[in-house]
Amino acid sequence: MRDHDWTMADLMDGLDFLLDDLDRICRDAFSRYRRYDPGDLLEHDSRAAAACVYSHMAADAERRWPAQNLTTPPEEVGASVQLIEVRGLKVWAVRDFAIVRFKKHDEDGKSRNYPTKQAKDYDRGNPLPGLPYPAARLSVGYYLDATGTEFVRTQIARPRGKVIEWCAAIVPHEGCPAGAKRWIDVTRQSGF
Amino acid sequence: MGPFNHYMVVLARESRGLTQDELAERLSIGQGTLSKYETGINAPSPDFASLLGASLGYPSAFFYQEGRPYGFPPFHYRKRKKLSAKALGRIVAEMNIRRMHIKQLTISFGLKTNRFIPEINRDEFQGKSRRHATIEDVARSVREFWMLPGGPVANLMGIIEENGGIVVPCDFQTDLIDAMSQRIDGMPVLFFVNLNSPADRVRHTLAHELGHMVLHTTDLKDDDEMEDEADEFAGAFLLPADEVRPQLRRFDLRHLANMKGYWKVSMAAIAVRAQRLGLITPYQSKMFWIEMGKLGYRKREPNEPQREVPSLLRQMVEFHRKKLGYSPADLAKVLCATSADIEAMYGKAALDPEPTRPQLRLVE
């Protein structure tokens, strides 16, 4: 299947086994950041805050899914998720169908900072060395309230260059009845 | 037992939120008769005192206590204009009753502090400079007087109680009134605080009332002016200008939320402080309030700091129960209150039976 053939449902259902981990990574990283000394938090602007939270997310993800030799099939190494680093860009390959990176999101799943060249290529779906090419490029992120101090939800967005094709929110494990779908489509609808 | 105290009839009636007419009807007497009892023109019989007590939920001894209620102006309270006179009367009556309880409790408890809440008259205040003392100067002096270090006031209730105040947690059954305070000779300064309010608001309210107690005990002014000064004092006390000024280099919700986490003061109070210090323009202030309104933060802000809990009153009740061996009935008798009232005012712990020591048993 080609990259652009994956629908939101295909990808989100495929990631179902991973949604708890992704949600936990984002929530734990943010709550860990909020436990910093309030005097230190005061000196951080939103960029510094996002950098700190990203470091915690990346470290946690790396602990859960360390780098593996990609030539070894996942079922043999016992890992379905593997870290790949492309010139400083850390992404995690999920089996052979998706690649995720961690970002801070706005309500629509967009991230705001100035992207590096490889980040642009990642979002555009351009081939990058070491990344399984047909796999869908996704961005896993956290969305905060207006004050930037309260966690609203974890989201998975599908960037297509500068545009977000779709955005889905992960329903936290605690709030999800058994057997219910673990994600909801939160893509902003265009006006009628 | 002393003579019948007609002031207590008014207190008891208002504490239950009844008008004279309603109580007279309940007692099947004329309103004129009740009015004469309340004004002290006539003294009722002991039988009537029992009937009155049963009707209002007080022991008859309540009406034979000494003392008189205090109304305005010794009270200062943060209230919203929607609060009705009847509701305010009920709250003021309850505050008077609680003041009488505290007076009883302090007879044996003995407050061990020689620190106090100063009264400062700005016209006579000898500050560091020759210019007329500002509210900022007064707030700084109080912080220095109590030897508070720079930075946020960690536990305002604790500091007030260490310095001769008693914080009385209250349930005003409305969110239209936040606090009342009272300074009466021979008593600690009392702060009655509605703990139903958010924690950041409670802190600001308490600092506001502290401002009244420092500034307006001797120097009474127009009500609005006193409220404005107390508000300014609260801001200056909780957010000292020399520390806040460099921190307010940015003025956006995100930064204010972080400042709130540090100072444990609401974003709204920080914005008002910034405006008073001239650090933001009127336009910035206007946009801030519009944004707060849109997000629903004007009623309750996110990121509430940890709630402060007063301890002195609890210690006083525990002292009577545990050290002095007062049973719940003894406590009710000395405070001239019913068990239900005591539970409502001081919590269930005040009535819990003493934990009995475990029985010794033979271990094989």
Interface residues (C-beta under 8 A of the other chain):
Chain A: P38 G39 L41 L42 H44 D45 S46 D145 A146 T147 G148 T149 E150
Chain B: Q247 R250 L253 R254 H255 L256 A257 N258 M259 G261 Y262 M267 E291 L295 P302 N303
